[in-house]
Amino acid sequence: MTSKITQHTLLFITFILLTFSCSKQEKNEDGIVKINKNGIPVMQPLQEELPKLTSSYINDKKYSVSRYFEKTWSEKNDNVAFLVAKNGQIIYENYMGYANKKTDENITKDTPLHIASVSKVLTSTAVLMLIDANKIKLNQKVNTIITNFPYPDVTIQTLLNHRSGMRNYAYFTFENGNWDKKETLTNEDIVKVMVEKEITLERPTDTGFGYCNTNYAMLALIIEKVTGLKYPEAMKEMIFTPLGMTDTFVFDIAKDRDIIAPSYKGNMEIAIDYLDGIYGDKNIYSTPRDLLKFDKARYAPFFLNPDLIKKVYQGYSYESKGIRNYGLGIRMTEFEKGEPFYYHNGWWHGNTSCFINLRKEKVTIIVLSNKFTRKTYQTKKLAALFGDYPFKLDDDGEE
């Protein structure tokens, strides 16, 4: 009798736990999208460990990467946070230079630096999660979400792949007295200026590629409209907190200007200006270690459904000849042979950044600097150490 009661009790407890678990998740055909108590999709860490690297492999690659770093970066002249990992395991990392010259604070593994346009990779990820959770659709018109949005043909996809045809807000707010530069511009203000000043498109929507920060400022607004949270809170709730990205945050110009690592050109600190209130296209501060957590989580089988993943890593712009292209929130170089090279670079004020994701080899390369240098972009050369990529260690970098 006792054993039967125990068995029934265990079955009941199991049922309750499963019911509770399902209330936190929405299932689709290809996996599980985790939904939190606020009805918002939440990114999950990769549960299973990727294959462990041998000590001989680590030592071999570490030697080559360290030699490259020592030849490229100077402790006397450079500020840099640098990391190379495979299968989520750090092979080599180095941190040098000033986070803040005034306070003699040095850059360490825990120092958040402005990641500039690498922010687009994280913004796109949040949008793709909302698509995967059926909160919005990839081909949905933006004016169905942002009601006063003035361009009827622009979709979420054409924002993600830079085919909207919109103009860069940094230019049209600067021109013709369109904005008082003594006032901080916000994402909502961009829409207001586009409507009131009748800002035209550069080209008809989806007729060509045009890299444009306005696209990702609008995606940040979409995240806000759909989640009911401001972009900094939505990113924290959807990505930063669940992945343990404790040194990552979205810059708040009103609260954070005195605590951030400033940026430099040479020995001159670059001032914050009226454009530093815009987020989505930029304004995330992070560390290489936190970005590694983010990149590793994107290999989880439940991250996005396979069809959506394919759309992320395919090119959309083939109007002109060339090997460079853009997916959904990621740049790519498509060679005649071998794997595509996936990456995203960034630049804002004196901050430069490089995020490289070798998907086949599961290699992550991250470089952040708050002192302007083009050396950040040369890091692509290291891809040749891990796979069939036609880079040489004496190639020049690119923005």
C-alpha positions as CSV (number, residue, x, y, z in Angstrom):
1,M,0.0,0.0,0.0
2,T,2.8,2.4,1.0
3,S,4.7,1.7,-2.3
4,K,1.5,2.5,-4.3
5,I,1.0,5.8,-2.6
6,T,4.6,6.7,-3.1
7,Q,4.4,5.8,-6.8
8,H,1.2,7.8,-7.2
9,T,2.7,10.7,-5.4
10,L,5.8,10.7,-7.5
11,L,3.7,10.6,-10.7
12,F,1.7,13.5,-9.4
13,I,4.8,15.5,-8.6
14,T,6.3,14.7,-12.1
15,F,3.0,15.9,-13.7
16,I,3.1,19.2,-11.8
17,L,6.7,19.8,-12.7
18,L,6.1,19.1,-16.4
19,T,3.1,21.4,-16.4
20,F,5.1,24.2,-14.8
21,S,7.9,23.7,-17.2
22,C,5.6,23.8,-20.2
23,S,4.1,27.1,-18.9
24,K,7.5,28.6,-19.3
25,Q,8.1,27.4,-22.8
26,E,6.4,27.5,-26.2
27,K,7.3,24.6,-28.5
28,N,7.6,24.6,-32.3
29,E,8.4,21.8,-34.7
30,D,12.1,22.3,-34.6
31,G,12.9,22.9,-30.9
32,I,11.9,24.8,-27.8
33,V,11.7,28.6,-27.5
34,K,12.0,29.5,-23.8
35,I,9.4,32.1,-22.8
36,N,9.7,33.9,-19.5
37,K,6.9,35.0,-17.2
38,N,6.6,38.2,-19.2
39,G,5.9,36.3,-22.4
40,I,9.3,37.2,-23.8
41,P,11.7,34.7,-25.5
42,V,14.9,34.2,-23.5
43,M,18.2,33.0,-24.9
44,Q,19.6,29.9,-23.2
45,P,23.2,28.8,-22.6
46,L,24.4,25.8,-24.6
47,Q,23.7,22.8,-22.3
48,E,26.0,20.2,-23.7
49,E,29.8,20.8,-23.8
50,L,31.5,21.1,-27.2
51,P,34.4,18.6,-27.8
52,K,37.3,19.3,-25.4
53,L,40.4,20.6,-27.1
54,T,43.7,18.7,-26.5
55,S,46.5,20.4,-24.7
56,S,48.7,20.0,-27.8
57,Y,46.1,21.7,-30.0
58,I,45.7,24.6,-27.6
59,N,49.5,25.0,-27.2
60,D,50.0,25.0,-31.0
61,K,47.3,27.6,-31.8
62,K,48.2,29.7,-28.7
63,Y,51.8,30.0,-29.9
64,S,50.7,31.2,-33.4
65,V,48.0,33.6,-32.1
66,S,50.3,35.0,-29.4
67,R,53.0,35.7,-32.0
68,Y,50.5,37.6,-34.1
69,F,49.3,39.6,-31.1
70,E,52.8,40.6,-30.1
71,K,53.7,41.7,-33.6
72,T,50.5,43.7,-34.0
73,W,49.7,45.3,-30.6
74,S,52.0,47.5,-28.5
75,E,51.7,47.9,-24.8
76,K,53.1,51.4,-25.1
77,N,50.7,52.6,-27.7
78,D,47.5,50.5,-27.8
79,N,44.4,49.9,-25.8
80,V,42.9,46.4,-26.6
81,A,40.9,43.5,-25.3
82,F,41.6,40.4,-27.4
83,L,40.3,36.8,-27.3
84,V,40.5,33.7,-29.5
85,A,38.5,30.6,-28.6
86,K,37.4,27.3,-30.2
87,N,34.4,25.2,-29.0
88,G,33.8,27.9,-26.4
89,Q,37.3,27.2,-24.8
90,I,39.7,30.2,-24.7
91,I,42.9,29.5,-26.5
92,Y,44.5,33.0,-26.0
93,E,43.4,36.3,-24.5
94,N,45.3,39.5,-23.7
95,Y,44.3,42.9,-22.3
96,M,46.4,46.0,-22.3
97,G,46.2,49.8,-22.2
98,Y,44.0,52.3,-20.5
99,A,40.3,51.9,-19.9
100,N,40.5,55.5,-18.5
101,K,43.7,57.6,-18.7
102,K,42.5,60.1,-16.1
103,T,42.1,57.5,-13.4
104,D,45.0,55.3,-14.6
105,E,42.5,52.4,-14.9
106,N,43.7,49.6,-17.1
107,I,41.7,47.3,-19.4
108,T,41.1,43.9,-17.8
109,K,39.0,40.9,-18.7
110,D,36.1,42.5,-16.8
111,T,36.3,45.9,-18.4
112,P,33.2,46.7,-20.6
113,L,34.2,48.5,-23.8
114,H,31.9,50.0,-26.5
115,I,31.4,47.3,-29.1
116,A,30.1,49.8,-31.8
117,S,28.4,48.1,-34.7
118,V,29.0,44.6,-33.3
119,S,25.9,45.7,-31.3
120,K,24.0,44.9,-34.5
121,V,24.8,41.2,-34.0
122,L,23.1,41.2,-30.6
123,T,20.2,43.4,-31.7
124,S,19.5,41.1,-34.7
125,T,19.6,38.1,-32.4
126,A,16.8,39.6,-30.2
127,V,14.7,40.3,-33.2
128,L,15.2,36.8,-34.6
129,M,14.2,35.4,-31.2
130,L,10.9,37.3,-31.4
131,I,10.4,36.0,-34.9
132,D,11.1,32.5,-33.8
133,A,8.6,32.9,-30.9
134,N,5.9,34.0,-33.4
135,K,5.7,37.5,-31.9
136,I,6.5,39.1,-35.2
137,K,7.2,37.9,-38.8
138,L,10.3,38.3,-40.9
139,N,8.4,39.8,-43.8
140,Q,6.2,42.0,-41.6
141,K,5.9,45.7,-42.6
142,V,7.5,48.0,-40.1
143,N,4.5,50.4,-40.2
144,T,2.3,47.7,-38.7
145,I,4.5,47.9,-35.6
146,I,5.8,51.6,-35.6
147,T,2.5,53.2,-36.5
148,N,3.9,56.5,-37.8
149,F,6.8,54.9,-39.8
150,P,6.8,56.7,-43.1
151,Y,8.1,54.0,-45.6
152,P,5.3,51.5,-46.4
153,D,7.4,48.9,-48.2
154,V,10.1,48.5,-45.5
155,T,9.9,45.1,-43.7
156,I,11.8,43.7,-40.7
157,Q,13.9,41.6,-43.2
158,T,15.0,44.7,-45.1
159,L,16.1,46.3,-41.9
160,L,18.1,43.3,-40.9
161,N,19.8,42.9,-44.2
162,H,20.3,46.6,-44.9
163,R,18.0,46.7,-48.0
164,S,15.4,49.2,-46.7
165,G,16.8,52.1,-48.7
166,M,16.7,54.4,-45.7
167,R,19.2,57.2,-45.1
168,N,21.6,57.3,-42.2
169,Y,20.2,59.3,-39.3
170,A,23.7,60.7,-38.5
171,Y,23.5,62.6,-41.8
172,F,19.9,63.7,-42.1
173,T,19.7,64.9,-38.6
174,F,22.9,66.9,-39.1
175,E,21.7,68.6,-42.3
176,N,19.5,71.7,-42.9
177,G,18.9,72.3,-39.2
178,N,16.8,69.1,-39.0
179,W,17.8,68.6,-35.4
180,D,19.1,70.8,-32.6
181,K,22.4,69.3,-31.9
182,K,22.4,70.6,-28.3
183,E,19.6,68.1,-27.6
184,T,20.3,64.3,-27.4
185,L,18.7,62.5,-30.3
186,T,16.6,59.4,-29.4
187,N,15.4,56.5,-31.5
188,E,11.8,57.9,-31.4
189,D,13.2,61.3,-32.5
190,I,14.6,59.6,-35.6
191,V,11.1,58.6,-36.7
192,K,9.8,62.1,-35.8
193,V,12.5,63.8,-38.0
194,M,11.8,61.4,-40.9
195,V,8.1,62.2,-40.8
196,E,8.3,66.0,-40.1
197,K,11.2,66.7,-42.5
198,E,9.9,64.3,-45.2
199,I,13.2,62.5,-45.4
200,T,13.2,60.5,-48.7
201,L,14.7,57.1,-49.3
202,E,18.1,56.8,-50.9
203,R,16.7,54.1,-53.2
204,P,13.5,52.1,-53.5
205,T,13.2,49.4,-50.8
206,D,14.8,46.0,-51.5
207,T,16.5,47.1,-54.7
208,G,20.0,47.2,-53.4
209,F,22.3,47.0,-50.4
210,G,23.0,50.1,-48.3
211,Y,24.6,49.7,-44.9
212,C,22.7,52.1,-42.7
213,N,22.6,52.5,-38.9
214,T,19.0,53.7,-39.1
215,N,17.9,50.2,-39.9
216,Y,19.1,48.9,-36.5
217,A,17.8,51.9,-34.6
218,M,14.4,51.0,-36.0
219,L,14.9,47.4,-35.0
220,A,15.6,48.5,-31.4
221,L,12.2,50.4,-31.5
222,I,10.5,47.2,-32.8
223,I,12.0,45.2,-29.8
224,E,10.5,47.9,-27.5
225,K,7.1,47.8,-29.1
226,V,6.8,44.0,-29.1
227,T,8.2,43.3,-25.6
228,G,6.8,46.4,-23.9
229,L,10.3,47.1,-22.4
230,K,12.8,49.7,-23.3
231,Y,15.6,48.3,-25.4
232,P,18.2,48.2,-22.6
233,E,15.9,46.2,-20.4
234,A,14.7,43.9,-23.2
235,M,18.3,43.1,-24.1
236,K,19.1,42.4,-20.4
237,E,16.1,40.2,-19.9
238,M,16.4,38.3,-23.2
239,I,20.1,37.9,-23.6
240,F,22.5,39.4,-21.0
241,T,21.1,38.0,-17.8
242,P,20.2,34.5,-18.9
243,L,23.7,34.0,-20.5
244,G,25.5,35.4,-17.4
245,M,26.9,38.4,-19.4
246,T,27.5,40.3,-16.1
247,D,29.8,42.9,-17.7
248,T,27.4,43.8,-20.6
249,F,24.9,46.7,-20.7
250,V,23.3,49.2,-23.0
251,F,24.7,52.7,-22.5
252,D,22.3,55.2,-20.9
253,I,23.6,58.7,-21.7
254,A,21.8,60.2,-18.7
255,K,23.2,57.7,-16.1
256,D,26.4,56.0,-17.5
257,R,28.5,58.8,-19.0
258,D,30.7,59.0,-15.8
259,I,31.3,55.3,-15.4
260,I,32.1,54.1,-18.9
261,A,35.5,53.7,-20.5
262,P,35.9,56.8,-22.7
263,S,37.3,56.5,-26.2
264,Y,40.4,58.1,-27.6
265,K,42.0,59.2,-30.8
266,G,45.7,59.3,-30.1
267,N,46.0,60.9,-26.6
268,M,42.8,62.9,-27.0
269,E,39.6,61.8,-25.3
270,I,36.6,62.0,-27.6
271,A,33.5,63.7,-26.2
272,I,30.1,62.3,-26.1
273,D,27.7,64.0,-28.5
274,Y,24.0,64.3,-29.4
275,L,24.1,60.9,-31.3
276,D,25.1,58.9,-28.3
277,G,21.6,58.4,-27.1
278,I,20.8,56.1,-30.1
279,Y,20.9,52.4,-29.5
280,G,20.4,49.2,-31.5
281,D,23.0,50.0,-34.1
282,K,25.6,50.7,-31.4
283,N,25.9,51.6,-27.7
284,I,26.3,48.1,-26.2
285,Y,29.3,47.8,-23.8
286,S,30.7,44.4,-23.3
287,T,33.8,42.2,-22.9
288,P,35.4,39.5,-25.0
289,R,34.5,36.9,-22.4
290,D,30.8,38.0,-22.3
291,L,30.7,38.0,-26.1
292,L,32.1,34.5,-26.1
293,K,29.2,33.3,-23.9
294,F,26.8,34.9,-26.4
295,D,28.5,33.3,-29.4
296,K,28.6,29.9,-27.8
297,A,24.9,30.0,-26.9
298,R,24.1,30.5,-30.6
299,Y,25.2,26.9,-31.3
300,A,22.4,25.5,-29.0
301,P,20.0,23.3,-31.1
302,F,17.1,25.2,-29.6
303,F,18.5,28.7,-30.3
304,L,16.5,29.3,-33.5
305,N,14.7,26.9,-35.8
306,P,16.9,25.5,-38.7
307,D,15.0,27.4,-41.5
308,L,15.6,30.7,-39.7
309,I,19.2,29.9,-39.0
310,K,19.7,29.3,-42.8
311,K,18.2,32.7,-43.5
312,V,20.6,34.4,-41.1
313,Y,23.7,33.1,-42.8
314,Q,22.8,33.6,-46.4
315,G,23.5,36.6,-48.6
316,Y,20.8,38.9,-49.9
317,S,22.6,41.3,-52.1
318,Y,24.0,40.2,-55.4
319,E,23.2,43.2,-57.6
320,S,26.9,43.9,-58.1
321,K,29.9,41.6,-58.4
322,G,32.0,40.9,-55.4
323,I,32.6,38.5,-52.6
324,R,31.2,40.5,-49.7
325,N,27.6,40.2,-48.6
326,Y,25.3,40.6,-45.7
327,G,22.9,38.2,-44.0
328,L,20.5,39.0,-41.2
329,G,22.8,40.8,-38.7
330,I,26.1,39.4,-39.9
331,R,28.6,40.3,-42.6
332,M,30.1,37.6,-44.8
333,T,32.8,37.0,-47.4
334,E,31.8,34.3,-49.9
335,F,34.8,32.8,-51.6
336,E,34.7,30.6,-54.8
337,K,35.9,27.7,-52.6
338,G,35.6,26.9,-49.0
339,E,33.4,28.1,-46.2
340,P,32.0,31.7,-46.0
341,F,33.8,33.9,-43.6
342,Y,31.3,35.4,-41.1
343,Y,32.1,38.5,-39.1
344,H,31.0,42.0,-38.1
345,N,33.2,45.1,-37.6
346,G,32.4,48.2,-35.7
347,W,33.6,51.8,-35.3
348,W,32.1,54.6,-33.2
349,H,34.1,57.7,-31.9
350,G,37.5,56.1,-30.9
351,N,36.1,52.7,-30.4
352,T,36.7,49.9,-32.9
353,S,35.6,46.3,-32.7
354,C,35.8,43.0,-34.6
355,F,33.6,39.9,-34.0
356,I,34.5,36.8,-36.0
357,N,32.4,33.7,-36.0
358,L,33.9,30.7,-37.9
359,R,30.8,28.5,-37.8
360,K,32.2,25.4,-39.3
361,E,35.2,25.4,-37.0
362,K,33.3,26.9,-34.0
363,V,36.0,29.5,-33.6
364,T,35.3,32.9,-32.0
365,I,37.6,35.8,-32.4
366,I,36.9,39.1,-30.6
367,V,38.9,42.3,-30.5
368,L,37.8,45.5,-28.8
369,S,39.7,48.8,-28.6
370,N,38.7,52.2,-27.1
371,K,41.7,53.9,-28.8
372,F,41.1,54.4,-32.6
373,T,43.1,51.9,-34.7
374,R,42.5,50.0,-37.9
375,K,44.5,47.1,-36.6
376,T,41.3,45.8,-35.0
377,Y,40.1,44.8,-38.5
378,Q,43.3,42.9,-39.4
379,T,42.3,40.2,-37.0
380,K,40.6,38.3,-39.8
381,K,44.0,37.0,-40.8
382,L,43.8,34.6,-37.8
383,A,41.0,32.6,-39.6
384,A,43.7,31.0,-41.7
385,L,45.0,29.2,-38.6
386,F,41.7,27.4,-38.1
387,G,40.2,26.6,-41.5
388,D,40.4,27.0,-45.3
389,Y,40.3,30.8,-45.5
390,P,42.4,32.6,-48.0
391,F,44.0,35.2,-45.7
392,K,47.7,35.7,-45.1
393,L,49.3,37.2,-42.0
394,D,50.7,40.0,-44.1
395,D,47.3,41.0,-45.6
396,D,45.9,44.5,-44.8
397,G,42.7,44.7,-42.7
398,E,39.5,46.3,-43.7
399,E,36.7,48.3,-42.0
